Amino acid sequence: MDIDGVTTMAKVAHMRLCHSRMPFLRAYPREAQEMVFDAHEKAFQFFKGACQRRSMPCSSTRSGRSIAASCS
C-alpha cells in the first residue's frame, strides 16, 4: 500500500455475506485483536446488522464451515 509516497504494509480484514457474496474490506496498519473487533463492528454497520448464518474459516484446513448464529 502506498500512502503519501511511502510504501506501507497493511493488514486487510474481509467479510462476505453467505447468500449474496457481497464483500466488505477494511485495511489496518497492523494485525491485533482490536482490529478483529473493529472490523466486525464496521462490517455489521455496513451490512446493517448481523446475519443468522455465517461461515468461519478453519485455520488448519483453510476450508469454511457453517455455524448457526442467532440475531438479537
C-alpha positions as CSV (number, residue, x, y, z in Angstrom):
1,M,0.0,0.0,0.0
2,D,1.3,3.5,-0.9
3,I,0.4,6.3,1.5
4,D,1.8,9.8,0.6
5,G,4.6,8.2,-1.4
6,V,5.6,5.8,1.4
7,T,5.3,2.1,1.0
8,T,3.4,0.7,4.0
9,M,2.4,-2.8,4.9
10,A,-1.3,-3.2,5.7
11,K,-3.5,-6.0,7.0
12,V,-6.9,-6.3,5.4
13,A,-10.0,-7.7,7.2
14,H,-12.5,-9.2,4.7
15,M,-16.0,-10.5,5.2
16,R,-18.6,-11.7,2.7
17,L,-22.3,-12.3,3.0
18,C,-23.2,-16.0,2.6
19,H,-26.2,-15.6,0.2
20,S,-25.3,-12.6,-2.0
21,R,-21.5,-12.9,-1.6
22,M,-21.4,-9.1,-1.1
23,P,-17.9,-8.3,0.2
24,F,-16.6,-5.9,2.9
25,L,-13.0,-5.0,3.2
26,R,-11.2,-2.7,5.6
27,A,-7.4,-2.1,5.9
28,Y,-5.5,-1.7,9.1
29,P,-1.8,-0.7,9.8
30,R,-1.2,-3.9,11.9
31,E,-2.9,-7.1,12.9
32,A,-4.2,-7.1,16.5
33,Q,-7.2,-8.3,18.5
34,E,-8.6,-4.8,18.3
35,M,-8.5,-5.0,14.5
36,V,-10.8,-8.1,14.6
37,F,-13.3,-6.4,16.9
38,D,-13.3,-3.1,14.9
39,A,-13.6,-5.0,11.6
40,H,-16.7,-6.9,12.9
41,E,-18.3,-3.8,14.2
42,K,-17.7,-1.9,10.9
43,A,-19.0,-4.8,8.9
44,F,-22.2,-5.0,11.0
45,Q,-22.7,-1.3,10.4
46,F,-22.0,-1.7,6.7
47,F,-24.4,-4.7,6.3
48,K,-26.9,-3.0,8.6
49,G,-27.0,-5.9,11.1
50,A,-25.7,-9.4,11.7
51,C,-26.6,-12.5,9.6
52,Q,-28.3,-15.5,11.1
53,R,-25.8,-17.8,9.3
54,R,-22.0,-17.3,9.0
55,S,-19.1,-19.3,7.7
56,M,-15.8,-19.2,9.6
57,P,-12.5,-20.4,8.0
58,C,-10.8,-23.4,9.7
59,S,-7.2,-22.4,10.2
60,S,-5.9,-26.0,9.9
61,T,-7.6,-26.8,6.6
62,R,-8.5,-23.4,5.2
63,S,-12.0,-24.6,4.4
64,G,-15.2,-23.0,5.6
65,R,-17.7,-24.5,8.0
66,S,-21.2,-23.2,8.6
67,I,-22.1,-22.0,12.1
68,A,-25.7,-21.2,13.1
69,A,-25.8,-17.9,14.9
70,S,-28.8,-16.1,16.4
71,C,-29.6,-12.5,15.8
72,S,-30.5,-10.4,18.8
